[in-house]
Amino acid sequence: MNVLVVGAGPAGLYFSYLARRQRPRWRIRVVEQNPPDATFGFGVVFSDRALEFLRGDDPQTYDAITPHMEQWTDLTVVHRGTPVVIDGIGFSAIGRLKFLRLMQQRAASVGVVPEFNTRISDLGELKHYDLVVAADGANSVIREAADFGTTITPLGNKFAWFGTTKIFPTLTQTFVENEHGPFNAHHYRHSPEMSTFVFECDAATWHRAGFASMSEADTLSYGEEVFKETLGGHRLVSNKSVWRNFPNVRNTRWHAGNVVLIGDALRSAHFSIGSGTRLAMEDAIALAKSLVRNENETGEALAAFEAARMPIVEKLVAAADASGNWYDRFPEHMRLAPRDFAWSYIQRSGRIDPARLRKISPKFVDG
Ligand SMILES: Cc1cc2nc3c(=O)[nH]c(=O)nc-3n(C[C@H](O)[C@H](O)[C@H](O)COP(=O)(O)OP(=O)(O)OC[C@H]3O[C@@H](n4cnc5c(N)ncnc54)[C@H](O)[C@@H]3O)c2cc1C
């Protein structure tokens, strides 16, 4: 089989590794428009089970990545300057570049080396392959090769992704307000030396603050001022930290002809549930499995991939949508007192009902 994988993010790298590991004779060409050490953002978090989904079938990758992760068992919500700790809500995190480097090494261990600095823009090229795996992210160009029933719906809030040298003890959600309106920061350490600091606000606050005409450096200074208490004298660090609206990407068709979508090209999941990277990797696992099982029937393999994976994805996407909508209305929720606010926060995705929460977070519920 002659396979083209477009994009060497988590989805493309992991698919290539798995496919080559199981079928060494397949020709797998991976192209990536960026150099190997380029990345946006700082860290990524994985919710509760972290990389457990890899452990059974791929202990080598699990063992390669897990030692580099920061892990903690509680989550903190800070509102009106009052920290409320929600025990038992575990997360782990890793720098995105570190993660991609490790995934590049895993791919290299089975002989897959992406062609970096190579961008696919001529869709005519795709016909030369038995299979094209579009792992080219939320702004996928490969999706234009056919009608996948794509919709991209931006959420209302504006966010920007920064880092900081302040090391936070747990994943923390901090909510503050100034004369322009309310702000929220998602912050967590992703290495012993660095934390990720994503901050967001609603569109009205964004306009009042004048971000539309502010440079990246001025935005950074503004963020440092708003979150002065949280940062405790540490600076923010930028890396293409431009303001964006989170795009909810959906496709009614997952494959067409010889092209299949995986990862963010297929669907995005709001970053507040820490699942985008995991979903991308699980797509890769499901696709590789289906192709290996239906080796000479690519059409059947793609249909089986979609049938098996869609119900699982739909559940997570529903949770991500509910969480994204909660964030879009966080200024309203901020009228609640800190504990009620934390309760509203933890219930936002609809995945943890009160009975389950009592089991997971007994101290928080008793409090
Ligand atoms: C602010 C923010 C915070 C996030 N935080 C988290 C988090 O904490 N945890 C989490 O799990 N997820 C998080 N995510 C989501 C996560 O980043 C994505 O879900 C994940 O990276 C998807 O992987 P992917 O491989 O599908 O796509 P991507 O990581 O986007 O990779 C796609 C690759 O394709 C390449 N490419 C694109 N077009 C072409 C082309 N034409 N030719 C060649 N190459 C091309 C790109 O350069 C890129 O390297 C966050 C996202 C955002 C925006």
The ligand as a MOL file (V3000), in Angstrom:
LIG
                    3D

  0  0  0     0  0            999 V3000
M  V30 BEGIN CTAB
M  V30 COUNTS 53 58 0 0 0
M  V30 BEGIN ATOM
M  V30 1 C -5.1940 26.9350 22.9890 0
M  V30 2 C -5.2080 25.4660 22.7480 0
M  V30 3 C -4.8790 24.6430 23.8130 0
M  V30 4 C -4.8910 23.2730 23.6450 0
M  V30 5 N -4.6030 22.5270 24.7320 0
M  V30 6 C -4.6940 21.2020 24.6060 0
M  V30 7 C -4.4530 20.4160 25.7360 0
M  V30 8 O -4.1620 20.9110 26.8220 0
M  V30 9 N -4.5580 19.0720 25.6080 0
M  V30 10 C -4.8690 18.4750 24.4160 0
M  V30 11 O -4.9340 17.2540 24.3510 0
M  V30 12 N -5.0770 19.2050 23.3230 0
M  V30 13 C -5.0130 20.5480 23.3840 0
M  V30 14 N -5.2650 21.2900 22.2940 0
M  V30 15 C -5.6390 20.6070 21.0290 0
M  V30 16 C -4.4710 19.9340 20.3590 0
M  V30 17 O -3.4720 20.9030 20.1150 0
M  V30 18 C -4.9540 19.3040 19.0560 0
M  V30 19 O -6.1410 18.5870 19.2860 0
M  V30 20 C -3.9200 18.3190 18.4980 0
M  V30 21 O -2.7090 18.9830 18.2630 0
M  V30 22 C -4.4490 17.7080 17.2100 0
M  V30 23 O -3.4250 16.9850 16.5630 0
M  V30 24 P -3.3860 16.8660 14.9790 0
M  V30 25 O -2.1810 16.0350 14.6790 0
M  V30 26 O -4.6940 16.4200 14.4880 0
M  V30 27 O -3.2240 18.3490 14.4270 0
M  V30 28 P -2.0570 19.4160 14.6200 0
M  V30 29 O -1.3850 19.2430 15.9270 0
M  V30 30 O -2.6680 20.7250 14.3170 0
M  V30 31 O -0.9950 19.0340 13.4830 0
M  V30 32 C -1.2600 19.2370 12.1030 0
M  V30 33 C 0.0700 19.3500 11.3770 0
M  V30 34 O -0.1680 19.4190 9.9790 0
M  V30 35 C 0.7260 20.3430 9.4040 0
M  V30 36 N 0.1340 20.8070 8.1360 0
M  V30 37 C -0.9990 21.5360 7.9670 0
M  V30 38 N -1.2720 21.7280 6.6690 0
M  V30 39 C -0.2770 21.1030 5.9780 0
M  V30 40 C -0.0030 20.9410 4.5820 0
M  V30 41 N -0.8250 21.4110 3.6210 0
M  V30 42 N 1.1190 20.2650 4.2120 0
M  V30 43 C 1.9420 19.7490 5.1630 0
M  V30 44 N 1.7300 19.8690 6.4960 0
M  V30 45 C 0.6250 20.5280 6.8990 0
M  V30 46 C 0.8340 21.4340 10.4640 0
M  V30 47 O 1.9990 22.2180 10.3190 0
M  V30 48 C 0.8280 20.6130 11.7510 0
M  V30 49 O 2.1320 20.2680 12.1770 0
M  V30 50 C -5.2240 22.6700 22.3910 0
M  V30 51 C -5.5310 23.4970 21.3030 0
M  V30 52 C -5.5340 24.8700 21.4710 0
M  V30 53 C -5.8650 25.7140 20.2870 0
M  V30 END ATOM
M  V30 BEGIN BOND
M  V30 1 1 1 2
M  V30 2 1 2 3
M  V30 3 2 2 52
M  V30 4 2 3 4
M  V30 5 1 4 5
M  V30 6 1 4 50
M  V30 7 2 5 6
M  V30 8 1 6 7
M  V30 9 1 6 13
M  V30 10 2 7 8
M  V30 11 1 7 9
M  V30 12 1 9 10
M  V30 13 2 10 11
M  V30 14 1 10 12
M  V30 15 2 12 13
M  V30 16 1 13 14
M  V30 17 1 14 15
M  V30 18 1 14 50
M  V30 19 1 15 16
M  V30 20 1 16 17
M  V30 21 1 16 18
M  V30 22 1 18 19
M  V30 23 1 18 20
M  V30 24 1 20 21
M  V30 25 1 20 22
M  V30 26 1 22 23
M  V30 27 1 23 24
M  V30 28 2 24 25
M  V30 29 1 24 26
M  V30 30 1 24 27
M  V30 31 1 27 28
M  V30 32 2 28 29
M  V30 33 1 28 30
M  V30 34 1 28 31
M  V30 35 1 31 32
M  V30 36 1 32 33
M  V30 37 1 33 34
M  V30 38 1 33 48
M  V30 39 1 34 35
M  V30 40 1 35 36
M  V30 41 1 35 46
M  V30 42 1 36 37
M  V30 43 1 36 45
M  V30 44 2 37 38
M  V30 45 1 38 39
M  V30 46 1 39 40
M  V30 47 2 39 45
M  V30 48 1 40 41
M  V30 49 2 40 42
M  V30 50 1 42 43
M  V30 51 2 43 44
M  V30 52 1 44 45
M  V30 53 1 46 47
M  V30 54 1 46 48
M  V30 55 1 48 49
M  V30 56 2 50 51
M  V30 57 1 51 52
M  V30 58 1 52 53
M  V30 END BOND
M  V30 END CTAB
M  END
